Amino acid sequence: MNGPQLSIVIPTYREVDNLPVLIPRLDAATSAAGISCEILIVDDNSCDGTIESCRDLAQRHPVKLLTREHE
């Protein structure tokens, strides 16, 4: 199998404090279960550092960031 077995989509807005706790737990749980996954974070243009935190987490975990720009 080439791609991930599971895609986890997490909508966020101002979650800078929660993501560094959640993402490693999700990654560890799926790895322990032998499931390859991707974690898609869809951010609603947070201004609290959530986007920067996601970019940092993506260096160590299977995270992809999508940012919604306000019109």
Residue, then its C-alpha position, 0 to 999 in steps of 0.5 A: m500500500n502506497g498511501p496512508q491507511l487512515s486520514i484524520v482531519i482536525p479542524t482548528y481555531r486557536e488551538v496552539d496549546n492543545l495540538p502539541v499534546l494531541i498530535p503526538r498521542l494520535d501518532a503514537a496510537t496509530s503507530a502502536a496499532g500498525i496503522s499508517c496515517e496522515i493528520l490533516i489540520v484545517d485551520d481557520n486562520s488562527c492568530d495565536g501561533t496555531i499555524e506555526s505550531c502545526r508547521d513545527l509538528a509537521q517536522r516530527h509527525p505525519v501532519k499536513l496543514l491547510t489554512r483557510e484564508h478569510e475573505 
